[in-house]
Amino acid sequence: MVKYSTDVDIDFADREHILKLVRHTPAMQVNDGRVRRHNSGVYVTDIPYNPLTATASIDYQEAEDRGYFKIDFLNVNVYKLIRDQQHYDDLMSGPTPWHRLKDRSFFERVIHIGNHYDLVRTLEIDSIPRMAMFLALIRPAKRHLVGKTWTEISRDIWTQHQDEYAFKKSHAVSYAVLATLHMKLLDEDLDTQGQ
């Protein structure tokens, strides 16, 4: 059997809407010998089911080793701020307020990056690719790149090492798009308040 390493996340404003429409089995995980429902993982294909826990009967890590495919349906509250498709389209096609990242109070409100203001003072983020690299840089496996230039960081940031927690480029870019969208929403809110 071919072993696949899967890590699929799908973001929703409210995951319950999709879960009502899709036949699924909640993933199960064992922590310190205790069985519990996984926070976000579900299986949309057949997997052994435990009716007592209303979850899969196999821990999600063992299930992956056996070839089962878990998908994480994630609640992302940023999406609740989008009024409709036109609002989203307008935000995404409009300018990004990169300059606002210099303002600590603004920066600290941005999803995924808010706790890393001291680092952004040394690295100017002015594009989605740089936001993606910044998000990867704040993970443990890439902290050794702190203090380097964007050019130096770009040479090693996407190199994966098996034994350390690092962001894959695909995840970092999707998180960067979300952080950028959040910046635009925060900026829009400040503009309506006249700030």
DAHUTA-V75783 format. One record per residue. SS is DSSP state (helix for helix, strand for strand, loop for the rest). PHI is phi in radians with two decimals (* if undefined). NEAR is the number of other C-alpha atoms within 8 Angstrom. Layout:
BEGIN
ss=SS phi=PHI near=NEAR
ss=SS phi=PHI near=NEAR
END
This chain:
BEGIN
ss=loop phi=* near=2
ss=loop phi=-1.39 near=4
ss=loop phi=-1.62 near=7
ss=loop phi=-1.89 near=7
ss=loop phi=-1.82 near=5
ss=loop phi=-1.96 near=7
ss=loop phi=-2.66 near=7
ss=strand phi=-1.92 near=7
ss=strand phi=-2.04 near=8
ss=strand phi=-2.20 near=8
ss=strand phi=-1.60 near=9
ss=strand phi=-2.43 near=10
ss=loop phi=-1.17 near=10
ss=loop phi=-2.57 near=9
ss=helix phi=-1.11 near=11
ss=helix phi=-1.08 near=6
ss=helix phi=-1.05 near=7
ss=helix phi=-1.32 near=8
ss=helix phi=-1.12 near=9
ss=loop phi=-1.23 near=7
ss=loop phi=-1.68 near=6
ss=loop phi=-1.99 near=7
ss=loop phi=-1.18 near=7
ss=loop phi=-2.68 near=9
ss=strand phi=-2.17 near=12
ss=strand phi=-1.08 near=13
ss=strand phi=-1.25 near=15
ss=strand phi=-2.10 near=14
ss=strand phi=-2.38 near=12
ss=strand phi=-1.92 near=9
ss=strand phi=-2.16 near=7
ss=loop phi=0.90 near=4
ss=loop phi=1.36 near=5
ss=strand phi=-1.83 near=6
ss=strand phi=-1.53 near=8
ss=strand phi=-2.61 near=9
ss=strand phi=-1.24 near=10
ss=strand phi=-1.12 near=10
ss=strand phi=-1.03 near=4
ss=strand phi=-2.38 near=10
ss=strand phi=-1.40 near=11
ss=strand phi=-2.43 near=13
ss=strand phi=-1.97 near=14
ss=loop phi=-1.83 near=10
ss=loop phi=-2.07 near=6
ss=loop phi=-1.09 near=5
ss=loop phi=-2.67 near=9
ss=loop phi=-0.93 near=7
ss=strand phi=-2.05 near=9
ss=strand phi=-1.89 near=9
ss=loop phi=-1.17 near=6
ss=loop phi=-1.27 near=4
ss=loop phi=-1.81 near=7
ss=loop phi=0.98 near=9
ss=strand phi=-2.42 near=12
ss=strand phi=-1.02 near=13
ss=loop phi=-1.59 near=9
ss=loop phi=-2.03 near=9
ss=strand phi=-0.95 near=11
ss=helix phi=-1.02 near=10
ss=helix phi=-1.25 near=7
ss=helix phi=-1.15 near=8
ss=helix phi=-1.06 near=11
ss=helix phi=-1.10 near=13
ss=helix phi=-1.05 near=9
ss=loop phi=-1.52 near=7
ss=loop phi=1.73 near=9
ss=loop phi=-1.36 near=9
ss=loop phi=-1.97 near=9
ss=loop phi=-1.65 near=14
ss=strand phi=-2.09 near=13
ss=strand phi=-1.64 near=11
ss=strand phi=-1.67 near=12
ss=strand phi=-1.85 near=10
ss=strand phi=-1.43 near=9
ss=loop phi=-2.22 near=10
ss=helix phi=-1.09 near=8
ss=helix phi=-0.96 near=8
ss=helix phi=-1.17 near=8
ss=helix phi=-1.21 near=8
ss=helix phi=-1.43 near=7
ss=loop phi=-1.53 near=9
ss=loop phi=-1.28 near=7
ss=loop phi=-2.92 near=6
ss=helix phi=-1.07 near=7
ss=helix phi=-1.11 near=6
ss=helix phi=-1.06 near=9
ss=helix phi=-1.05 near=10
ss=helix phi=-1.04 near=8
ss=helix phi=-1.10 near=8
ss=helix phi=-1.08 near=11
ss=helix phi=-1.20 near=8
ss=helix phi=-1.55 near=6
ss=loop phi=-1.47 near=6
ss=loop phi=-1.20 near=6
ss=loop phi=-1.71 near=7
ss=loop phi=-1.44 near=9
ss=helix phi=-0.98 near=8
ss=helix phi=-1.03 near=7
ss=helix phi=-1.17 near=8
ss=helix phi=-1.17 near=11
ss=helix phi=-1.34 near=8
ss=loop phi=-1.55 near=8
ss=helix phi=-0.96 near=8
ss=helix phi=-1.13 near=6
ss=helix phi=-1.24 near=10
ss=helix phi=-0.95 near=13
ss=loop phi=-1.19 near=11
ss=loop phi=-1.61 near=7
ss=loop phi=-1.36 near=12
ss=loop phi=-0.97 near=8
ss=loop phi=1.30 near=8
ss=loop phi=-2.07 near=11
ss=loop phi=-0.90 near=10
ss=loop phi=-1.56 near=6
ss=loop phi=-2.17 near=9
ss=helix phi=-1.05 near=11
ss=helix phi=-1.04 near=6
ss=helix phi=-1.28 near=8
ss=helix phi=-1.19 near=11
ss=loop phi=-1.14 near=8
ss=loop phi=-1.74 near=7
ss=loop phi=-2.27 near=8
ss=loop phi=-1.32 near=6
ss=loop phi=-1.68 near=10
ss=loop phi=-2.43 near=8
ss=loop phi=-2.86 near=7
ss=helix phi=-1.12 near=10
ss=helix phi=-1.01 near=8
ss=helix phi=-1.24 near=10
ss=helix phi=-1.09 near=12
ss=helix phi=-1.10 near=14
ss=helix phi=-1.13 near=12
ss=helix phi=-1.07 near=9
ss=helix phi=-1.09 near=14
ss=helix phi=-1.24 near=14
ss=helix phi=-1.14 near=12
ss=loop phi=-1.48 near=9
ss=loop phi=-1.52 near=11
ss=helix phi=-0.91 near=9
ss=helix phi=-1.17 near=9
ss=helix phi=-1.99 near=12
ss=helix phi=-1.07 near=9
ss=helix phi=-1.14 near=5
ss=helix phi=-1.54 near=10
ss=loop phi=-1.04 near=8
ss=loop phi=1.69 near=5
ss=loop phi=-1.61 near=7
ss=loop phi=-1.40 near=7
ss=helix phi=-1.00 near=8
ss=helix phi=-1.08 near=6
ss=helix phi=-1.15 near=9
ss=helix phi=-1.07 near=11
ss=helix phi=-1.10 near=9
ss=helix phi=-1.25 near=7
ss=helix phi=-2.19 near=7
ss=loop phi=-1.08 near=11
ss=loop phi=-1.71 near=9
ss=loop phi=-1.25 near=5
ss=loop phi=-1.72 near=6
ss=loop phi=-2.09 near=7
ss=loop phi=-1.06 near=4
ss=loop phi=-1.65 near=4
ss=loop phi=-2.27 near=7
ss=loop phi=-1.45 near=7
ss=loop phi=-2.33 near=11
ss=loop phi=-1.47 near=10
ss=loop phi=-1.30 near=9
ss=helix phi=-1.02 near=9
ss=helix phi=-1.05 near=6
ss=helix phi=-1.16 near=8
ss=helix phi=-1.08 near=13
ss=helix phi=-1.16 near=12
ss=helix phi=-1.14 near=9
ss=helix phi=-1.13 near=11
ss=helix phi=-1.14 near=13
ss=helix phi=-1.10 near=9
ss=helix phi=-1.10 near=9
ss=helix phi=-1.08 near=12
ss=helix phi=-1.16 near=10
ss=helix phi=-1.04 near=10
ss=helix phi=-1.08 near=11
ss=helix phi=-1.01 near=11
ss=helix phi=-1.15 near=11
ss=helix phi=-1.15 near=10
ss=helix phi=-1.11 near=10
ss=helix phi=-1.12 near=9
ss=helix phi=-1.04 near=8
ss=helix phi=-1.11 near=8
ss=helix phi=-1.13 near=9
ss=helix phi=-1.11 near=8
ss=helix phi=-1.22 near=7
ss=loop phi=-1.55 near=6
ss=loop phi=1.36 near=5
ss=loop phi=-1.83 near=5
END
